[in-house]
Amino acid sequence: MKNILLLTDFSDNSVNALRYALKLFSGTTCNFIVLHVEVANTFLTDDLMASGNKSIYDSLVKKPKSRLKKIVTDLKALSNHEDYKFEMLIDHDVFIDSINQVVASRAIDLIVMGTNGVTGAKEVIFGSNTINVIRKVACSTLAIPEDFEYASPKEILLPLDLNNSLSSDAFLNLLTFAKKHSKKLHILRIKPNNEVSTEELKDQKHIETYLSSFSYEYHVVNDASMDHVVNSYTQTHSINLIALMVQKESLFERFFTGSSTTAISKKLRAPLLVFHV
C-alpha cells in the first residue's frame, strides 16, 4: 500500500491537485492522508482575537474540520470504485514542521500539493509553500500547476544537472514510477557552460543497464540555461510531467531561482515530480 500525503489549504488549486492524485493512482491500493495546516502564528493572533464569544474549538477546529470533511467526502465520491482509504488531519503548527512530522510518523511515500499556495499570486506558479516543501522535506513531492487538467503522464522529461547520476536511488525511484505510469522518458543532460561532466561519461552504460526495455530519448545540451532548455523542450514535445533529481539544493536552485525564476514559473506546462538524492 502506498501512503500518500495530500496537502490542502482549501483553495481550488489544492483541490485540483488532490483530484489529480486520485486519477494518477487509479488501480493502486492507496492510503491518502489529507492534511490541512493552520499556521501557528496566524491562529494565535487573528483567529483568537477575532473569535469574540465563540469557543476556541469553534474558532480553531470546527470550521477547518468541516471544510476538510467536505473535501474528503467529495474525494471518496469521485473514487468509490478504487481501493483507497482516506484519513483527515488538521494541525496547528509551523507548516514545514507539521509536514515533516506526518512524513516521519506515517511512512509517507509521496507528497502531492498544488503549486500556488495560499497567496494566489497569479504571476508566480510555484508559491512559497511548494518551494519550502521541496527544499525542507526529505520526501518525494508532486506539485501540480494551477488549473492543470489531468493528463496521464505518458511522457516524462528528466533534465539532469552535471552531477546527477542515472544509477542513483532517485533515478531508480523515478524509473519505477515511469514503468508504472508512463511510456517514454526524455533525458536531457544540460551543461549551461559546456562544463565537463563525469556522470555524462557513464550515462550510456547506465542507460543500457536500466532502460534496455523502456522507451527513451537521450540528449546532451550545451551552452544553454536550464529554464530555456526545459521550456523549449516542453513546447516541442508532448511532455506530461517533469521530473527532477534534487541533490541538496543545487539543481532545484538552478531550476527555480535567480533571473530565470519568472520565466520558468510562467512557462511551466506540466506537473513537477521531485526526487531527493
Steps between C-alpha positions, in 0.01 A plus 500: 500500500624848415472769767438830325479835676257743338542864605211742481445863594140469373583693183374384160862446402567258785176310442590463133834347606321249725275395213807456281640256758180294498519460123874438494485209744185341360523122536750524787435432868562832675464657841445873453572724799335837432673770705402859566741711702375803689819704518591560864567873492174558313263321732667633814434857396225556246269212588516533877459877494209480257326209671296722735243285678579192296679217671860425414377172351262678262764753407794268446366153432135477402506711185814352338390151605167552327669626182748215500223246554316633195812470285560142612133412444527632144824307442338178622206555264736551207690179576241264649608228254865518612683322782564826682492586868483858627611657826449863602759696696490859624807640669577834662872538453773645283417382148822309423531360853153353474571336165830354620326349803233334286757374247697335779208361703294367207782369276392726215612394151393813313371851568248649256416869502396791282761754407345833578477491877260727685623824347326459167776691324414457134845599382676223692391141443728349762397662826713521812330203667588269212858623482547452874360145491741404223793664677433393857307172494699187410218329314413465133259779405257541212395861434207572267484838321191712546208410270687200357260250348592140566695323229654159553879553536581288198809703411736624771778756462806456723751789486834401653749722675873438463515267800169314469562128464287256304592233753383692808211390718314811388521391136399143582199632692407713200539201271267296721245781474548527124454128439175514695352815351687595182608384156807710430776685683676802349843553658687828451855537631525880522837677517437876496868589458610184322655374822666162535263250659642174632147361528438562131777253420308231689157576354503251213607215725221580748248537218592156366463357851174661608316608185551208263129411518359852526447764232722807538673789330836629620658835408795706618441875486790743520514876553136548596333584830288247684179700477545568127560134420206377709261761363604436141482123529156499661372721219628270226421162658194347662631511855244414770727522805841642591720312747794638696764321702592757762848473645480717809394832350725513195267399219194639671662840539618490142152409383304756699709783634690792360412693188318208339241454778222699339564353157472143629199561721304661219587239238494174697228294336507172691504365855836475672609180676802544727720219629766577761848359451 
